Amino acid sequence: MTYDVNFSKNSLTKKLTEIVEENLQNEQFGVEELAEKVGINRSHLHRKLQETTGQSISQFIREYRLQSAMELLKNEEITASEVAYQVGFGSATYFSKSFTDFYGYPPGEAKKHSFERPKLKAMLVENERPNKKSQIVKGISIVLFLGISILLYILYGKNNQFVDLNKIDKSIAVLPFNNESDDAKNAYFVNGMMEDIRSNLSMIGDLRVISKTSTEKYRQTNLSSFEIGNELSVNYLLEGTVQKLDNQVKIHAQLIDAENDDHIWQDTYLRDISDIKEVFKIQAEIAQAIADELETIITPEEKARISSIPTDITEAYDLYLQAVFTWSGGTSDDVADAVVLLERAIQIDPEFADAYALLGFLKSQFWWFGDSEMTSAEEAYNMGMPYFEKALEIDPYNINALSYSISSLTLYRWDFNEAEKRRLILNELNPDVMWWGHLISLGRFKEALEDTEARFQFDPYSSDIWEGKIMSYYFNNREDDALHAIETALKGNFQNIHLDMDITRVYLYLEMYNKAIEYLDQFFQNYIDFKDTPRPLGFLAIAYYHTGKLDETREILERLQLRSEESSAGSPSFFITMIYAQMGEIDMAFEWLNKAYEDHEVEMYWIKVEPLFEPLRSDPRWQLMLDKIGFPE
């Protein structure tokens, strides 16, 4: 059964309650199943439910199950184990813990406590029509809300897109940890500890964890906890310090209520890490402590992932952390150095899945822009995919390996069906992975916008999300919003080559050619390593053509044609096609499009929706090309 999605907030909650009730005993009934039943995209449903109840979807389902359990325990002569299975818990032990965490006492004591009809259960029988008193209260609430809104408008200004009155209850930002070691070279270890703790917290479905891209700006800041929490729209901040001397490590972590700067939890961990398992124990203990403090339930599956040991060899883990830290420098030399470190790590520990996943990604990533000696997409695929498959052989649910393999399948093989299968698995493991680019490339524009906007409230300073907002706005015919998002993103001073390229792209889409030239001039100054790569050169040639600089356009065409003879890295033929399409030279455009297809250039995954190919779409050869690539319906 599929339900009408055009309902009020109250009727939404009632409808969701009815659906969960119908599937109460089915332990496999979860977030995806509920979204499918109600007929709403998962991200859209999550946002609606947050607005209505302040709950995540999984929290809504779990609490309904627990409230149903309470009614059974109070009104039936039935054991706690029997109740567990009747309300959809596959484990009586997990049910007992969840019940105790939720109510404050174990299931066996339910009859000793006074009865009160659970609020979600009550929705099945209550009259939705508000009485006069509730309308008055609602009116007062609206006045208060408006008053607060006006105050925040005055305090923060109308242009602050980062103010959000609807902070998610269990939202947390992990701020950069401080290195208190005498040796500054230990920065890689400190950074690695912080990232692993953030990763562990991200695995907990009921927590919303802000990404590193949004928190890195607070490494050196004088802002108060309240100001940081307000900017990031989170209720809690995790701060930490790390000291490391040889095999001794001391980690201090503290959880802060951002609203009032209260330190609600803190602990210090002093360990000998000659056995690297102690490091992972600390990370898991911190995640568990925070979950307990915020009264968040960690499912058995989440706990298993958090407690997993990626490697039991200290040197291998140390090399991996060094590689991650080195790679963050962003240059070609940094990537090359990181590859060497990772190759040593897997030589020391051939069962280190995370190291295989990152190594495969780094070995193939520069094929995208063309900064690579590889000559074909097949070579790029073979450079990365064996490492991803090895990582998944060791750990079938390795999030990074799944994510990287999806990109390889899409870009290097155009295997959209297998990529989609893996994407669905990854979404179950980590719903916070963004897919706006994937969705747009397949023509699923509305889903891309819903996905991006849902994530924005949790991560307003992520350059990846701003990139998604800009592109999703454009493809949903919201051009003014796209331009406003560009203006706001530029104020953030992000260093993200993909964001820069897509800003340029939108300038071209909107025929702002002088603006595109100006932006690309700055791009080439910022990214010297990419001055000869096909994508920015192709965009520059199009902008030159439309501003009458024909000699410059032809000069770039010649450079790209020479490049295509040497290698298809960076998709030179794809961008030559784009230039000829904009120049109106249709036959030349198709000649180069066929070459791009024969060379399996990676940018071809975007061809279906690229506006700059508009002059080619009425030609019969266009649809033939789409069919050859094999885009799904």
Secondary structure, DSSP 8 states (H G I E B T S, - for coil): ----S---HHHHHHHHHHHHHHTTT-TT--HHHHHHHHT--HHHHHHHHHHHHS--HHHHHHHHHHHHHHHHHHHS---HHHHHHHTT-S-HHHHHHHHHHHHSS-GGGGGGS-----HHHHTTTS--S--HHHHHHHHHHHHHHHHHHHHHHHHH-TT-TT--SS--TTEEEE---EE-SS-GGGHHHHHHHHHHHHHHHHT-TT-EE--HHHHGGGSS----HHHHHHHHT-SEEEEEEEEEETTEEEEEEEEEETTTTEEEEEEEEEEETTSTHHHHHHHHHHHHHHHHHTT----HHHHHHHH--S-S-HHHHHHHHHHHHHHTT-SHHHHHHHHHHHHHHHHH-TT-HHHHHHHHHHHHHTTTTT-SS---HHHHHHHHHHHHHHHHHH-TT-HHHHHHHHHHHHHHS--HHHHHHHHHHHHHH-TTS--HHHHHHTT-HHHHHHHHHHHHTT-TT-HHHHHHHHHHHHHTT-HHHHHHHHHHHHHTT---HHHHHHHHHHHHHTT-HHHHHHHHHHHHHH-GGGTT-HHHHHHHHHHHHHTT-HHHHHHHHHHHHHHHHH--TT-HHHHHHHHHHHHT-HHHHHHHHHHHHHTT-GGGGGTTT-GGGGGGTTSHHHHHHHHHHT---
